């Protein structure tokens, strides 16, 4: 196996007297799609805060390609919960925002982003405002803004949680296709077991807070995976649910 792109070793994190992460160790291989599941409040999003530098671990190691991670070098492209599009900016200007923050000129940023609108299902909507787009289209615009930064990894924090069931299923299928096409390395935080099973190569299930890795699941099924649960998918889902409900068993 090639060296891990990302490796977290014995991470601990508390906020005041509240211990959130007790002992987290996990890895993401190059080109791999890894999801983290866990009970509400278990600290899933705290892991992303540590990776992006919004918080610092109390102890433990974070390695990127074998070297200590420096969040100040901005190695990740991060998509938060919801689309976080700025309502006063047109879609093309939302999509270029991350590049412009990095110092790229508006003209150069547009030149990089414009050819991708068709691939992201947004052709013809470049000059629309977010309020004029459907929920799924807004999420595609947000993912375009994230992916175009060409970082080492994509960090996705429950990106489809606010969508209705049908739109969510469509976006999951679209994300799976885009990830396969571009060979993205992805770390996904989600509360949706089926979403994790449909998209992931591996899944980490966290215990209740203070969180530890209760179990790791490998999903040995070829992509693309069926939208409706096959017996193989259903068996993995049931095993994960058992772990979520009884993480100490």
C-alpha positions, 0 to 999 in steps of 0.5 A, a space after each residue: 500500500 502506498 504511504 497515506 496521504 493523510 494520517 491522524 495519530 492519537 489525536 485528543 481535543 477538549 474544549 474547556 472541561 469537555 473532552 471531545 476527541 479521546 484518541 483518534 487515529 485514522 488515515 486516508 490513502 491517495 485517491 481514496 474516499 473515506 467517510 467518518 460517521 458517528 453519533 451527534 456531538 461525537 466530534 466529527 466536525 471537530 476533526 475538520 476544525 483540526 485539519 483546517 487550523 480552526 482548532 489545535 489538538 491537545 496532543 497527537 500527530 497530523 501528517 500529510 504525505 508523511 510530514 507534519 501537517 501545517 494548516 497555514 499552508 492550506 493543503 485542503 479544499 474545505 466545503 462546510 455544511 450548506 453551500 455558503 454561497 454569498 447571495 450578492 455574488 453571481 455564481 461565477 464570482 462565488 465559484 472563483 472566490 477561493 482562488 481570489 482569496 489565494 491571490 489569483 486575479 479575477 480574470 485568471 480565476 474566471 479563466 480557470 473556472 469557466 470551462 468547468 461549468 458544463 461539467 458541473 451541470 451549471 452551464 448557462 447559470 454563470 451570471 445567476 445569483 444563488 437565490 435563482 438556483 435549485 438546492 442541488 445546483 447550489 451544492 454543485 456550485 459550492 463543490 465547484 468552488 471547492 474543487 477548482 482550488 486543486 488542493 491535496 484533498 477535499 474535506 466535505 462536512 455534511 454537504 448534502 444534509 440540507 437537501 430533500 431525499 431525492 435531490 440528495 440521492 441525485 447529488 450523491 450519484 453525481 459526486 460519485 461520478 465526479 470523484 471517479 472522473 477526477 480521482 479526488 482524495 476525499 474525507 467526508 463527514 456525514 450522519 447518513 449511513 447509506 450515503 457513506 456506504 454508497 460513496 466510500 472506500 472505507 468508513 470510520 465509525 466514532 464512539 460517543 463523546 469523548 470519541 474514539 474510532 469504534 470500528 473501521 469498515 472497508 466497502 469492497 464493492 465496485 463503483 458505481 454502486 446501486 442507488 437502491 440497497 442491494 443485499 451486499 449494501 444492506 448488510 454493510 449498512 446493518 453492520 454499521 448501524 449496529 456499531 453506531 447503536 452499540 459502539 462498545 460491543 
